[in-house]
Amino acid sequence: MTTVQNILFPLDFSPSCVAMAAYVKRGAAIFVARVTLVHVFDLYSRDAMQFYVRPLSEVAEEQQKIARDKLDSFLESEFPRAECPRVLLSGDAATQIAQLARKGGFDLIVMPTHAGVFRRTLLGSTPAKVLNHADCPVLTTQHAETISPSQPEHREWVCAIGLDSDSQRVLRYATQVAEGVHANLTLVYVIPASGPDLPAELDLEQRLQSSKPEAASRRIEELQRAAGSHALVSIASGPIKDMLTEAASRLRTDVLVIGRSSQSGALGRLRDLSYAVARDAPCPVLSV
């Protein structure tokens, strides 16, 4: 059975992190999980002239003290230090967060996407790189500052399902976690719409399109049996990202679950479509 016992909450002291605290607390309460806060400071983020007039060790000590003071005081009432450990690291934020999650055996990373930055520098932002490098599931949202978590009694989860072998892993995780939080789970499979420039063999195209839902339904039934799932299934046709985000809106979804590849490295775990879903979804996205 999949359980979430340890949640990692990366901090950059932004308003988005303050807003994200409600999601972290809600998740910790639902899963009865322990929360660890982590901040990664960049030694070279300050005025570079300091390194010419002061010893590196002195600058590093000062930077560490400033970062430690901010970390210890940030969100202290929401996450008391006696109950929630606080870890201070230095270096590249995404790399350090992913490594800590791996070495510390964390079950879930929760962090905002900082919508503006995430849109402009899709592959360069810290959340995007964490999504690409982390081994454990990552929950992100760009709406933390404008939308509060749904009430505990409203738990609607959607899992974006494919038909490949990795979909069984994603479905099993979504099924087990949704059951753990007593959420209704709906599976959404999207048949990509035909492009306007395809050959106009109308009768053949109609037969192919009509056969796709039946074949998809049979494959999804196989995946559900293997994963022990009995979720409702919705099959749509159209642009995949648009159909997924539309379904999440229509079902008033609390969490949209999507899969990540098992291959790490540049663009290894997430492809352009997954980034777009994480960026544009109307609800938190759990990437597994």
Number of C-alpha atoms within 10 A of each C-alpha: 9 14 14 18 15 20 24 26 21 22 25 17 13 11 12 21 24 17 17 25 20 15 22 24 19 15 20 17 12 14 17 14 18 18 24 19 20 21 22 22 20 16 17 13 8 11 7 10 8 13 15 8 9 10 10 13 10 12 17 16 12 13 18 19 12 12 18 18 10 14 21 16 12 18 17 12 8 13 19 14 15 8 10 14 15 21 16 15 17 15 13 13 23 22 15 17 25 21 16 17 20 15 8 11 15 21 19 26 27 25 27 28 25 22 17 11 14 21 15 10 11 19 17 12 17 22 26 22 22 20 28 27 24 22 24 17 22 23 24 27 27 24 21 25 15 8 13 12 19 16 9 12 8 14 17 19 23 30 28 23 24 22 16 10 9 15 21 21 15 21 28 19 21 28 26 17 19 20 15 15 13 16 19 16 25 24 25 20 23 21 18 13 12 12 8 7 6 8 8 9 8 9 8 10 14 10 10 11 14 11 11 14 17 12 12 17 16 13 14 22 16 15 23 19 11 13 19 14 19 13 16 11 17 15 16 17 15 14 13 18 20 15 19 25 20 14 22 25 14 9 13 17 23 21 26 28 26 24 23 23 15 14 13 15 11 12 17 13 21 25 13 10 11 18 19 17 18 29 23 20 24 23 24 27 24 23 24 23
